[in-house]
Amino acid sequence: MSSDSRTIDDSLDIRIILQRLYLAGEKVSLAFRGRTAQCQLLGQEEDQFLASLPPDLLAAPPTRDDKASLGFMDRGFQYETVVQFKGLAEWEGLRCAAFSCPRFLRRTEDNRLAHFTPDAAPRVTFTNSRNAFLDGQVRSLGNDGFEMAMPDPSRKIQEVLHLGEESTLDLTLEDNLRITTYARVAYFGADYVGMRFTDRVDRTVLACYRDWLHGQQRLQAQRDQESYAAGGRAPAKEAGSPILPAAKLWVDRDPLVLVLTEREEFARHLAEALGRKFGILSLDYIKGALKPQVPGAGEGWGRVRLILIHNHIRLVSPLELSRQVVEQERCPLPVLLAGTEEDLELKRNRALAAGAVDFMPVEPFRILSVLRKLDETVKLFE
């Protein structure tokens, strides 16, 4: 596969990606019979992969060899393909569905300059039209440009750069390899900017950058193959438990709020909106005891002062997770449940019955009421 290819058709490369998604506990989108469901990827065999399905689809599954659209995000890029339903299966006592392994994967974005996401993001210092020197972080790279974001998630890249603006950039590729280059703003993503190299870039510098990029691609592919070989090709029920996602610190401040959510954009939004008052630590919780997954938790719960359980979490309901944390793990911290404001009183009653101190509406997001609720709850338990 060439470095600029938007299609992956090598069967080993596809299996490597599926294994990476499984180990990370990622969900995939499966669409058939006019329905689209977010399904947990559970494991794979040589010619098929296993995924969870909602109860209603398990009760009335598609017929064998029916086609389904598969979509997922991997290393910052969205992929889509078509697979076939192979029948119902079982994974660690859980009923699930088996689908054929994809024959190809196609990137859905054609306008992005980047096509490679490094394991370690390079640092970059850049200028804008107001002659300010700013620090950025590279998200992904391509032959003709790259995508970068602000290191502080509370600061938007759109606030410091504008479409078409040219910038001088000092790009630290490695500790002993730095280049100065010139690029122009080509497009904006949700929290990143696409920068296209201009004609001012010296050809020797550009050749050095591209040599480094292609070398990084080869090294990453080699590491991926080694990781895949170490993980084996057995289905998930034989290969062992998935590696649980690590907690992510968005804002380092006290009091620290632990947000349990599978939606990174929700945690990012909280950090941007509340970061001047609260620290934000998020965790894409999958299973197991919560306390061992909290960084710095020893006898207590580390620096965490409040646990916020979003209505979008994996494999377990927010109410069940609240009962687990309060009743089984004997957590002394306040627990808040959060979600949509429909049927608010009913949700509050259920939250209290599950051991939480309250239910807080966050959809729609009203920053002042959310800020006040978190502040009151933390002070109540000081």
Helices and strands as residue ranges (DSSP letters): E 7-8, H 11-23, E 27-32, E 35-44, E 48-51, H 55-59, E 67-74, E 77-91, E 94-100, E 105-107, E 123-127, E 133-142, E 145-149, G 157-159, E 166-174, E 177-188, E 193-197, H 203-231, H 236-239, E 248-251, E 256-260, H 264-274, E 279-283, G 291-293, E 304-310, H 318-323, I 324-328, E 335-340, H 344-353, E 358-363, H 367-380
